[in-house]
């Protein structure tokens, strides 16, 4: 029989435990209420206290990670996403893998971030962000290629609060959003999201060649309210401004059906020195956000960010026509080239029509990175990361540029700033790469043993055999070259005791795409081998069969690789002469096969002369049709395809 004393102790402990659990659940319930209304900081305090008491759950770790992630404190979110993915991987939405990867980038743990993205790709399958990552496995290398084209300067106008969204008003001034103290007035209401004061719009004069900014002042007129105002875009004449504001119209604050206060776009006009006639644009909604305007130089198109129905991700970029009478067309999504399942936001259109925007969906260094897309027929090019030092492992956004002076501004929450977000000035010193760039990577191996060949020489040639670049393979036999898209090249490899081997390369049109091209060296080439007139170089060099398409005589890409090996040997031995002999199988008529083989022999000779630069006097040849079969597969025999294939061959007979 159970000891009565122990029984009451157990009952008491159970009651205490039960009460503790109920207390935790009530606290979490309060925290969730705060979280659901985006009061992340208030919610986080409770979540942290609960976590420190030993409570653990997937939902708790999600909320803790998100409370930092959505306040752009990605370094702090790492710990909680790490716990989430490590302990509850089977219970989480794949989106948390993406957030975890982004958070790892913020602390420059790129190798781990890439592994998480590989997992994200496996789970999602067709997510565009994963697709970009898979097609750019060496994205850090490409960002490095783009980097170093800007010089940064810190600005004294920054405050200890949030300062961002700079823009030009075309009157020698910069307008930006700030949550700083506004003159003699009290600090505006603190926003629950991040416990920062609400944003107002400020203006500074831009002075001198160094673009020094005067002490900021609030813009005049009826734009600023007790809620958020940010991200402006001005007409060329400076008389019209578009800006972002919380859903606050005619002194009434409105929310969507879930109780969330969203963002809207507004337009105002300048009357003297004051902004008046504030009105909403007609494509706003109570149920989704419309924000961050960017007006073209001619004022005919307005770009913006929104999560309206039809958006691909958390926010997409859109464009709408602005008509002379002040009315608007229908907003159009910029499409899959620009928009991903992530965040595309803060667009800016330069006077030449280039689109700059911030994104965490395209491959970058972490958080939001800034990208450029150039205008093309009916849209924009694929986006290009603008590189360091504009981009960092933190959030970088709201980029604007005066293309005449090459002076511009952007915002970042990177380490070393004065406040939450800071504005940086920059001077562009070099043009950005806005044409397709790739690199070719390959492996140099022994053609017989497949052994990797370290420290082999590899040369990149253009289609005319002019040297463009050269390198040496690393300890693993790997080499890399930066190349242009949709361009023909030749890669030549050589090593001690190995003859040179060449292989053609035709790059494709993908951006930042790794084209793996294993480069094999024929062991020994002709060195150390006894060769005599009459020998077939094809057999000595272990050439693969040179195929032609059915009823065709042009040289296929796979045949080019083999012919480049013949070219390499003929260059190594300038006195060598060869005879090209082309053969067919017995199928089709004798006359036709003779004609076809003659065409193929001529195509082969022409390729070696034109592509290899070999003198015409060193190469001869003709077609033999089906007159020199090497087995019994003549017109009367029934043979397999593989047996017929033995007769469809090219020979490269050494003459001298």
Secondary structure, DSSP 8 states (H G I E B T S, - for coil): ---HHHHHHHHHHHHHHHHHHHHHHHHHHHHHHHHHTT-HHHHHHHHHHHHHTT---HHHHHHHHHHHHTTT-HHHHHHHHHHHHHHHGGGS-THHHHHHHHHHHHTT-HHHHHHHHHHHHHHHSS-HHHHHHHHTTTHHHHHHHH-S-EEEEE-TT--SSBEEEEEE-SSSEEEEEE-S--TTS----EETTTTEE--EEEEEEEETTTTEE---EE--BS---SS-EEEEEE-TTSSEEEEEEESEETTEE---TTS---EEEEEEEEETTEEEEEEE-TT--SSS-EEEEEE-TTSSEEEEEE--TT-SSSBEEEEEEB-TTS-B---EE--TTT--SSBEEEEEE-TT--EEEEESSSS-SSSSEEEEE-EETTEE---EE--TTT--SS-EEEEEEETTTTEEEEEE--TT-SSSBEEEEEEE-S----S-EEEEEEEEEETTT--B-TT-EEEEEETTS-EEEEEE--TTSEEEEEEETT-EEEEEEEETTEEEEEEEEE--S-TT-EEE--EEE-BTTTTT----TT-BHHHHTT-------TT--S--HHHHHHHHHHHHHHHHSTT--EEEEEE--S-S-HHHHHHHHHHHHHHHHHHHHHHH---GGGEEEEEEETTT-SSS-STT----HHHHHHHS-EEEEE--
